[in-house]
Amino acid sequence: MHIVQLMFGRGLGGIEQAFIDYCDGLHGRGHRVTAIIHPGAQIKKSLLALGIEAVTLRNMGAWDYFAAWRLRSKLRALNPDVIISHSNRGMSLAHKAIKGEYKLVGVAHNYNTRRLNHADAVFAITHDLMRVLGEQGIRLERIFHIPNMVRCHGLPRRLPGGPLPLIAAMGRFVKKKGFEVFIDALAILHERGYRFQAVLGGCGEEEAALKKRAKSAGLKGILSFPGWIEDKKEFYSRADIFCLPSLHEPFGIVLLEAFMYGAPVIATDSEGPRDIITANYDALIVPKGDAAALALALASLLDNPKRAEDLAANGFAKVKTRYTIESVAEQIEKALNVIVAN
């Protein structure tokens, strides 16, 4: 099958990682995969390293009719069996370009789903998004549950840490990620006499505010900001506890990555983690926006390393069973076979 994937984001983040994983997984199952991306997309290097054909398309936005015309020309030259769009811009341009000539699948990566009505089928990353799409009027037979995925590399291997336990978090520095709550929880731990190191990986518009908050909270020399994390294996493998403090999290690929590398996880009861986690079995769940509850959960794992170890083992078992690139790519392939046949 020839599968064209569309995604016009320029930066790096969860959706971009999911796009790469789709390409990787479907290519690994023997399909021809062509990625159509923005000329300035930072993911191009990763796609080429995987042997994925990458085609660039200049566009000014979802309203760019000239871009839609250029996309139509590219698609006719490629003649795919199916098109998968990972963004609203891609969905809008594809809808204008193909006019029913090709099957179009939209991936619901978040709750901005209004343009997905144009799709022949929709992949929802969680059951909660499936519910929302159904309430939006999309027929159940057009919706497929396809979670995000990670590439697993054998058993997790913990790297030697420092003299103090390391508490880690990572993501884009935007309000919805809840990193202010993470910093406040660390401050509570510190005030209660717990000795630890912490790291907050990532970058974004809230960086200056987060650093100022950490300094005001008395976390200088305790919490570090290393920037965007390139070596995720080392990052997670050194973490004694990984936190996902999101106020709103449609999925949370970082949660799967932490599971994969054997880090015990504490997450909030946001949308994605609720769908993935079995509470108190493979991770701890705390209320969104509650720094005191997060601090209490952190303290419980610092005080009980055996419990943390058990959570990590169960998390790794879950990701190996349900969320590997190989298993999810097979689900995508089966869904595409149904979509193309109808």
Secondary structure, 3 states (H helix, E strand, C coil): CEEEEEECCCCCCHHHHHHHHHHHHHHHCCCEEEEEECCCCCCHHHHHHCCCEEEECCCCCCCCHHHHHHHHHHHHHHCCCEEEECCHHHHHHHHHHHCCCCEEEEEECCCCCHHHHHCCEEEECCHHHHHHHHHCCCCHHHEEECCCCECCCCCCCCCCCCCCCEEEEECCCCHHHCHHHHHHHHHHHHHCCCCCEEEEECCCCCHHHHHHHHHHCCCCCCEECCCCCCCHHHHHHHCCEEEECCCCCCCCHHHHHHHHCCCCEEEECCHHHHHHCCECCCEEEECCCCHHHHHHHHHHHHHCHHHHHHHHHHHHHHHHHHCEHHHHHHHHHHHHHHHHHC
